[in-house]
Amino acid sequence: MHAERLHDPDVWRRVRGTVAASRMPWTVFVEPLDARIRGIDLRPKLDWLAEHGHEVALHVHHRPLHGPAGQTTGYEKRMTRDPVLVHRCMDEATEYLIAAGHAPTGFVSGTWLLLESVFRWLAVNGIRYDCKMRTYPHSECRVSDASDALDALDEPEDAIGPPTATRAPGIMQLCGVLEVPTTASLREQTRAELPVRSRQARREDYDLFYLHDYDLLDARKRLAVRLIGRRRGEHAMTVRALIESLLGTER
């Protein structure tokens, strides 16, 4: 879940009710920017998530911020690739989560922006994995510095598990960080769960679908989550648990 509006009471009510009813452990990638600007403390909500077996991870949109560093008062609603501005966004969001008692080990960027400078920041700051690559067909392409990022890929033998033609691209190392690609949107994952759909065409050894927290204001999307929970709840795990299980297998 990409959580950008946990400070909104209606969104939080739907998130809390839906994740509880799904009976699945969730990885919640939290973007605290709007909560920070409004002076809203997300700690009680983050504590609730952690206490109920969910993982709190990091979600950051790379935007030009207003105000002195560490005292953000607003932002421009556009994407930036400037390393200085990108790192400020990353620093401030991470500091907020750490101060709230939830140091993140996973990350996904807003607008799926792929920057080598971000991967370098993740490696230096102890973030273990990233989920911003996508293996499913989608209409928009938000990739930047793609050639630099691909040049930084480790050799195929460094991937988790044997590289085969069915792993596209699978879990791999990128600039010292595990890249765990997102495999489906909520819509695509729901369609894949329907009995009439064949699952023989899967390209990964796992399913990692995503949605936004505010999507749960839509009753149809809450119903889709319940469907997935009924079919997958017993076997579902957080992203952190997924990579730990795969790395444990390798040992």
N, C-alpha and C positions, 0 to 999 in steps of 0.2 A: 504494500500500500504506500503510495506517495502522499504523505500527509502534509497539507499546506494550510489547512484551516481548522486545526484542532482547537483554536481559541474561540471558534464560533460555537455557541451552545447547541444549536440545532445539528451541526455537523458532528460534534462530539457525541451527542446523544445517539445518533445513528451509528457512528463508528463503534461505540461501546456495545450497543445492542447487537449489532451485526456480527462483530468478531466473537462475542460470547455465544451467539446462537450457532455460529459456523462450526464450533468445536474443532477448529484448526488453530495451531500456533501461527502467528503472523510475524513477518518482518515489516515493521512500520518505519519507512524512511521519512524522517521528520524535517521539514523546512520551517525553521522558527522565525523567519524574517518578519512577517507581519505581527506575530505575537510580541517580538522584541520591540518593534516600533511602538506598539500600543501599550507596552509595559505590562503585558499579561504573563503571568507565571504558569508555564506548562507543566511544572514539576508534578502536581497531583495527578494529571492525566498520564504523564510518562510513568510515574510510579505504578499507577493502576495497570498499565499495559505490561510492565515488567513483572509485577506480582502475579499476573494471570498467564505467565509463560510466553509472552510475546517479546520479540527483539526490537529494541529501539536503535535505529540506524540513522544515517545522515543523508539529507536531501537538500541540495543547494542550487538556486538559480543564480547565474552569474550576471549581475546587474550593476551598473554604476550606482553607488550608494551616496546619500547625502549626509552631511554632518561629519564631524571628526571621527577618525578611526576608533572603533569601540563605543561610539555614541551615535549610532545611526538614527537619523530622524525621518528618512524617507528614501526613495529610490526611483530611478527611471525604469519604466517598464519596457526595457529592451535588453537584448543579450549583449554582453561584452566578451571579447577574447583577450583583452589587455591583462597580461599576467599579474600586474600589481593589483588591479581591481578584482580579478578572479581570486587571488590569494586572500584579499581582505574579506571577501564573502565567505570563503572557506574557513578562515580563522575565526571570524565572529560567530558563525553558526556553530562551529565545534566548541568554542569556549562556552557558549550558552548551554549546550547539552551537557558538557562536563560539569558546569556549575550547578546544573539541575540533578547531578548524580548519575548521569547516563552517558559514559564515554562510548562513542560509537566505534564499531569495527568494520562496518559496511557502508557503502556509499552508492548513490545514483544521482546524476546531475539533472537539473531541470532542462527541458527541451532536448534531452538526450545528447547534449553537447560533448563531443569527444575531443579533448585537448591533451597533448602530451604533458603540458605544464601541470594539469590537474593530477595526472597519474604520478608525476614526480612528487607533488605535494602529498598525495595519499601515502606514498611509500615512506616519506620522511616523517609523517605524523602518525604512523602506526595504524593506518586504516588497512585492514587485511584484504578486503575484496570490494569489487565494483560490479554493478549490474547494468551499465548504460548501453552496452551493445545489445542489438536485437536480432534474433534469428528468424522472425516471422515477417511476411510481407507487410509493408506499411507505406502510406502515401507520401510522407514527408521524409526528407533526408536532412538531418541536423549535424552532419559530420564535418568537423573542422580539423585542420592539421592531420588529415587522414594518413598521408604518406609518412609523416614523422612517427605517428602512432604505430603504424604497421611495421616500420623499420625497427621499432623498439620491441616487437614481439620476440619472445624467446623461441628457441628452436622447437619444432613440433614434439620432440620427445619429452619436453618439459611439461606437456599437458597432463592433466589428471586422467589416468586411464590410457589405454592404447589408442593412438589416433587411427581412425578408420574413416571410410567415405561417408558413413552415416552420422558422424559428429561434425556439425557445421555451425559454428566452429568448435563447439564444446567448451570446456573450462580450460583456461590456459593462463600463463603468466604474461603480464603486460607491465613493463617498467617495475617489476618487483611486486606487483599487486595481482591477486587472483581475479581474473575476469570471468564472471558467472553470467552469461548472457540471459536477458529476459526472453522468454520463448513465446509469449502470447499476451494479447490484451484480454480483458475480461470477456468481451464478446467472443473472441476466438476460442478461449478456453471453455466457455459454456457450450459452444457448438461441438467442441471435441468430446464433451462429456455425454452428449446425447447418444442413446443406444444405437441409433441408425448410423452413427459416424464410426468409421474404422480408425483405429489407432495404429495401424501398421506403418503409417507414413512418418512416424515420429523420427526426428533427427537427433535428439538429445537423449541423455540418460535420465532426465528429470524434466518436470514442468515447472516453470516459474512465470506465472501470469501476474499482471499488475492492474491496479485501478487507483483512482484518486479518492481521498477521503470524502470529498464533496459529491462524488458519484453516488454515494449511499443515500443522498436525499431522494434519489429516484427509486421508487418501489420495485421497478423491473430489475434494476441492478442488485438490489438487496435480495430479490428472489434468485437471481443468477448465482450469487455467492452461496446462498443456502443449498442450491442444487450441487454446486461443487463440493461444499462441505459434506453433504450426505454421501457423495461418491468417494471422496478423497480424505475425509477427516481423519480416519484411522491411520493413514500413512503419511499425512502432511507433516512438515517440519519447517523451521525457520531456515533462512539461507545460511546462517552461521552453522546450524546443526548439519545442514547438507554438506558443506565443504569439510566439516570436521569428520563426517562419516566417510567421505570419499578419501580424504587424506589418511584416515585411519586404515582404510582398506589397502592403501598403497604401502603402509608400513608392514 
